[in-house]
Amino acid sequence: MSDALLSVQDFSVVYDVSPPVEAVKGVSLQLRRGEILGLAGESGCGKTTLAYGIQRLLKPPAVITSGEVLFHDASGEDIDVNSLDPEEMRRFRWDKVSMVFQGAMNALNPVVQIGRQLDDVFQVHRPEMSRRQRIAEVKELLEIVKVGEQRIRSYPHELSGGMRQRVMIAMALALRPQLMVMDEPTTALDVLVQREILKQISQLRHEFGFSVIFITHDLPLLLEISDRIAIMKDGEIVELDTAAHIWTNPRDEYTKTLLASFPRLTGERGVVVR
Ligand SMILES: Nc1ncnc2c1ncn2[C@@H]1O[C@H](COP(=O)(O)OP(=O)(O)OP(=O)(O)O)[C@@H](O)[C@H]1O
């Protein structure tokens, strides 16, 4: 596929405990450049293990037992993620991929102004930038995520939960990654704030061209935001299709069960403009 960003082939992860847990079993998928791929499925089906595993973020007792992960870099180079040494892996994670975790907004340092925390990202990873350039970038980022540059000197506690999560998204965007992995990024927020943020993520990926892997057990939410959705069950992807097809024409029995477990309030799909 010419517009693929990530190709995952026969990827398996086992937690080496007694008895061993086969958390991800022979998963293959391709993520396209600029798309939002939703990863859905009930708790424990392996979503997080898969998303972390393809970035090699898992720790023992997790063992990757099979699989290839190829990152098709914007430069044209194909990067075999499994073959990177620790230093290359560290740089790969910062330069190409970024993560937004559930409750990430609580990860901000409470005693440091948010502008300063964003500035730190550039100081560490773009040491060649001048102070003036960094401040300009930080202000721009705060504008992009609609926090507003006037908040540059705010402390986290002076911001709402939604605003803090936007700051975390700004941080994830800072180095212009090609892939953003979001693990239940808006779960802790109320529904309206959540929608606003999702809408913005969707617009930003058009603007900046990054792809998103969006993990949640909230299938209705995924139907709104995703281009395609992978449904996981017991470590396997049982169906992968466009959000429209999953909604109107689910083929797998488990997908149907999952859809039926959510009330259909409006009968229509989609509040978020994709
Ligand atoms: N450190 C661990 N040791 C042993 N088993 C684990 C470990 N971490 C996860 N598992 C098991 O691996 C399976 C997949 O877990 P995973 O967290 O990837 O699922 P998930 O779909 O992301 O769930 P959730 O939505 O609850 O986060 C589960 O059966 C879980 O119990």
The ligand as an SDF file (V2000), in Angstrom:
LIG
                    3D

 31 33  0  0  0  0  0  0  0  0999 V2000
    1.8270   -7.2360   33.2290 N   0  0  0  0  0  0  0  0  0  0  0  0
    0.9470   -8.1950   32.8960 C   0  0  0  0  0  0  0  0  0  0  0  0
    1.0990   -9.4520   33.3430 N   0  0  0  0  0  0  0  0  0  0  0  0
    0.2450  -10.4300   33.0030 C   0  0  0  0  0  0  0  0  0  0  0  0
   -0.8230  -10.2470   32.2000 N   0  0  0  0  0  0  0  0  0  0  0  0
   -1.0460   -9.0070   31.7190 C   0  0  0  0  0  0  0  0  0  0  0  0
   -0.1820   -7.9210   32.0450 C   0  0  0  0  0  0  0  0  0  0  0  0
   -0.6590   -6.8110   31.4290 N   0  0  0  0  0  0  0  0  0  0  0  0
   -1.7640   -7.1890   30.7600 C   0  0  0  0  0  0  0  0  0  0  0  0
   -2.0160   -8.5030   30.9340 N   0  0  0  0  0  0  0  0  0  0  0  0
   -3.1030   -9.2830   30.3390 C   0  0  0  0  0  0  0  0  0  0  0  0
   -3.0440   -9.1670   28.9260 O   0  0  0  0  0  0  0  0  0  0  0  0
   -4.3520   -9.0920   28.3680 C   0  0  0  0  0  0  0  0  0  0  0  0
   -4.4710   -7.8490   27.5180 C   0  0  0  0  0  0  0  0  0  0  0  0
   -4.3880   -6.6930   28.3370 O   0  0  0  0  0  0  0  0  0  0  0  0
   -4.4640   -5.2060   27.7650 P   0  0  0  0  0  0  0  0  0  0  0  0
   -4.2050   -4.2760   28.8940 O   0  0  0  0  0  0  0  0  0  0  0  0
   -3.6100   -5.0980   26.5690 O   0  0  0  0  0  0  0  0  0  0  0  0
   -5.9750   -5.1050   27.3100 O   0  0  0  0  0  0  0  0  0  0  0  0
   -6.8370   -3.8290   26.9390 P   0  0  0  0  0  0  0  0  0  0  0  0
   -7.7420   -4.2380   25.8550 O   0  0  0  0  0  0  0  0  0  0  0  0
   -5.9560   -2.6690   26.6900 O   0  0  0  0  0  0  0  0  0  0  0  0
   -7.6550   -3.6000   28.2750 O   0  0  0  0  0  0  0  0  0  0  0  0
   -8.1220   -2.2310   28.9720 P   0  0  0  0  0  0  0  0  0  0  0  0
   -9.1570   -1.6340   28.0640 O   0  0  0  0  0  0  0  0  0  0  0  0
   -8.6960   -2.7110   30.2620 O   0  0  0  0  0  0  0  0  0  0  0  0
   -6.8970   -1.3920   29.1250 O   0  0  0  0  0  0  0  0  0  0  0  0
   -5.3090   -9.1530   29.5420 C   0  0  0  0  0  0  0  0  0  0  0  0
   -5.7460  -10.4750   29.6850 O   0  0  0  0  0  0  0  0  0  0  0  0
   -4.4680   -8.7400   30.7160 C   0  0  0  0  0  0  0  0  0  0  0  0
   -4.9330   -9.3290   31.9010 O   0  0  0  0  0  0  0  0  0  0  0  0
  1  2  1  0
  2  3  1  0
  2  7  2  0
  3  4  2  0
  4  5  1  0
  5  6  2  0
  6  7  1  0
  6 10  1  0
  7  8  1  0
  8  9  2  0
  9 10  1  0
 10 11  1  0
 11 12  1  0
 11 30  1  0
 12 13  1  0
 13 14  1  0
 13 28  1  0
 14 15  1  0
 15 16  1  0
 16 17  2  0
 16 18  1  0
 16 19  1  0
 19 20  1  0
 20 21  2  0
 20 22  1  0
 20 23  1  0
 23 24  1  0
 24 25  2  0
 24 26  1  0
 24 27  1  0
 28 29  1  0
 28 30  1  0
 30 31  1  0
M  END
$$$$
